[in-house]
Amino acid sequence: MSAPMLQSCRACGHRWQFRRAACPACATIDPQEVETGGGGTVWSVTTVLRAPLPELEVPGGYGIALVTLDDGPRVMCRAEAGLSIGDRVTVGLDGDGLPRAARS
């Protein structure tokens, strides 16, 4: 699994997940792309029993977690079964390009 990418402000160093043309903290234009270390802590976790699309259906549902990355921002990702709030995880991009959290 490869690590997810973030945007980082060249002026103030703030980092965020979703692409923007300007820094949400200081409004400086022209952020840079940076790779995360991938480590983080589970902030919230749930099981989705009804997928938004039929092709995403998984028998028994699938886990979704909000993970606070050591690099700063909080990201939403698929989660392996059995994760709990406070667990240390590694977030990486799977072959389908979606972020996934697994125990460290």
Secondary structure as UniProt FT lines:
FT   STRAND          5..8
FT   TURN            10..12
FT   STRAND          15..16
FT   TURN            24..26
FT   STRAND          32..35
FT   STRAND          39..48
FT   HELIX           54..56
FT   TURN            59..60
FT   STRAND          62..69
FT   TURN            70..71
FT   STRAND          74..79
FT   TURN            81..82
FT   TURN            85..86
FT   STRAND          88..93
FT   TURN            95..96
FT   STRAND          99..103
//
